[in-house]
Amino acid sequence: EVSPAHLRGALGTANQLALGLGMLAAQLLGLPAGLGTLQGWPVLLGLPALPALLQLLFQPLLLESPRWYVVMGNDIMAEEMLVQLRDRPPDDLEVQEELYCMLEAARRGHDLL
């Protein structure tokens, strides 16, 4: 949702690819040749805690969605988040066009989230 329009398809595909590869790795690690043994299963069970911990630690660095701010009626914060996410000045044409599209969709009652 916060990615630029020209990257959304590629980022969605990369996400699906990462999920598929992660499931494959989990299946392979669960084999008896991997961690699928009496001694290895606690390690296999605890491995997902590492990415979860990283996500928890980096969560304060995440920005709010500009669309969420538009839905909540805070257009000024939506523009500020777009400026931060796109790393462009507030008067940039692309930022203003994207903000305008979000505001128009919200005005028409389209579900933005």
C-alpha positions in Angstrom: 0.0 0.0 0.0 2.8 2.4 0.7 5.0 1.3 -2.3 5.1 3.5 -5.4 2.6 2.4 -8.0 5.2 1.3 -10.5 6.7 -1.2 -7.9 3.5 -2.6 -6.4 3.4 -5.7 -8.7 7.0 -6.5 -8.3 6.9 -6.1 -4.5 3.8 -8.3 -4.3 5.4 -11.0 -6.4 8.6 -10.8 -4.3 6.5 -11.2 -1.1 4.8 -14.3 -2.5 8.1 -15.8 -3.6 9.7 -15.2 -0.1 6.7 -16.9 1.5 7.0 -19.9 -0.8 10.7 -20.2 -0.3 10.2 -19.9 3.5 7.6 -22.8 3.5 10.0 -24.9 1.4 12.8 -24.3 3.8 10.6 -25.1 6.8 9.6 -28.4 5.1 13.2 -29.3 4.4 14.3 -28.4 7.9 11.5 -30.6 9.3 12.9 -33.7 7.6 14.8 -36.2 9.8 18.0 -35.2 8.0 17.5 -31.6 9.2 16.0 -30.7 12.5 13.1 -33.2 12.4 14.5 -35.3 15.3 13.8 -35.6 19.0 16.8 -33.3 19.7 16.1 -30.8 16.9 12.4 -30.1 17.1 12.8 -27.4 19.9 15.2 -25.5 17.7 12.9 -25.9 14.7 10.0 -24.6 16.9 12.0 -21.6 18.1 13.4 -20.5 14.7 10.3 -18.3 13.8 11.0 -16.3 17.0 14.0 -14.6 15.3 12.1 -12.8 12.5 9.3 -12.0 14.9 11.7 -10.4 17.3 13.3 -8.3 14.5 9.8 -7.1 13.4 9.0 -6.2 17.0 12.2 -4.2 17.4 11.8 -2.3 14.1 8.1 -1.6 14.4 8.6 1.9 15.9 10.5 2.9 12.7 7.5 2.1 10.4 5.5 5.0 9.0 1.7 5.1 9.0 -0.1 4.6 5.8 -1.1 7.8 4.0 -4.4 6.1 3.0 -5.2 5.4 6.6 -4.8 9.1 7.4 -7.1 10.0 4.5 -9.7 7.6 5.7 -9.4 9.2 9.2 -9.8 12.6 7.7 -6.3 13.9 8.4 -5.2 15.1 4.9 -2.2 17.0 6.3 -0.7 14.0 7.9 -1.4 11.9 4.7 0.6 14.4 2.7 3.4 14.4 5.2 3.6 10.6 5.1 3.6 10.6 1.3 6.4 13.2 1.3 8.5 11.0 3.7 7.7 7.8 1.8 8.5 9.2 -1.6 11.4 11.3 -0.4 10.2 14.2 -2.5 9.3 17.8 -1.7 5.6 18.5 -0.7 5.0 20.4 -4.0 6.1 17.5 -6.2 3.6 16.8 -8.9 3.6 13.0 -8.3 3.0 13.4 -4.6 0.2 15.8 -5.2 -1.4 13.6 -7.8 -1.2 10.5 -5.6 -2.7 12.5 -2.7 -5.5 13.8 -5.0 -6.4 10.2 -6.1 -6.6 9.1 -2.5 -8.8 12.0 -1.5 -11.1 11.6 -4.5 -11.5 7.8 -3.7 -12.3 8.7 -0.1 -14.8 11.4 -1.2 -16.5 8.9 -3.5 -16.8 6.4 -0.7 -14.4 3.8 -2.1 -12.8 1.5 0.4 -9.2 2.6 0.6 -8.1 0.1 3.2 
